[in-house]
């Protein structure tokens, strides 16, 4: 799958937002918008929980850059 595919783009964006949230770097406005979205979107809630579990495992993740 290409990195420009719409689904991949949305997943990458959500991962980046989750990462910034986990590091305490989201503005209060973005925190509010994210929480409101998560209240309505079961898919994103599931994805964020999966991302949080991944961060808690503290495993080495390959660096592609």
C-alpha positions as CSV (number, residue, x, y, z in Angstrom):
1,X,0.0,0.0,0.0
2,X,1.3,3.5,-0.8
3,X,2.0,6.0,1.9
4,X,-0.3,8.5,0.1
5,X,-3.3,6.2,0.2
6,X,-6.1,7.9,2.1
7,X,-6.5,5.2,4.7
8,X,-2.8,5.2,5.4
9,X,-2.7,9.0,5.6
10,X,-5.5,9.0,8.2
11,X,-3.8,6.3,10.2
12,X,-0.5,8.1,10.1
13,X,-2.1,11.3,11.2
14,X,-3.9,9.6,14.1
15,X,-0.6,8.0,15.2
16,X,1.2,11.3,15.1
17,X,-1.6,13.0,17.1
18,X,-1.5,10.1,19.7
19,X,2.3,10.4,20.0
20,X,2.1,14.1,20.6
21,X,-0.7,13.6,23.1
22,X,1.3,11.0,24.9
23,X,4.2,13.4,25.2
24,X,2.0,16.2,26.5
25,X,2.5,18.4,23.4
26,X,-1.0,19.0,22.3
27,X,-2.6,22.4,22.9
28,X,-5.7,22.5,25.1
29,X,-7.8,23.2,22.0
30,X,-6.4,20.1,20.2
31,X,-6.9,18.0,23.4
32,X,-10.5,19.1,23.4
33,X,-11.1,18.4,19.7
34,X,-9.5,15.0,20.0
35,X,-11.5,14.0,23.1
36,X,-14.8,15.2,21.4
37,X,-13.9,13.2,18.3
38,X,-13.1,10.1,20.3
39,X,-16.5,10.3,22.1
40,X,-18.2,9.8,18.7
41,X,-15.7,7.6,16.7
42,X,-15.4,4.0,17.9
43,X,-12.7,3.3,15.2
44,X,-10.4,6.0,16.4
45,X,-10.9,5.1,20.0
46,X,-9.8,1.6,19.2
47,X,-6.8,2.8,17.2
48,X,-5.7,5.1,20.0
49,X,-6.0,2.3,22.6
50,X,-3.9,0.1,20.3
51,X,-1.3,2.8,19.9
52,X,-1.2,3.4,23.7
53,X,-0.7,-0.3,24.3
54,X,2.2,-0.3,21.8
55,X,3.8,2.6,23.6
56,X,3.5,0.8,27.0
57,X,5.3,-2.3,25.7
58,X,8.4,-0.1,25.3
59,X,9.6,-2.2,22.4
60,X,12.1,-1.0,19.9
61,X,10.4,0.3,16.8
62,X,12.3,0.3,13.5
63,X,13.5,3.8,12.4
64,X,12.6,4.2,8.7
65,X,14.2,7.6,8.4
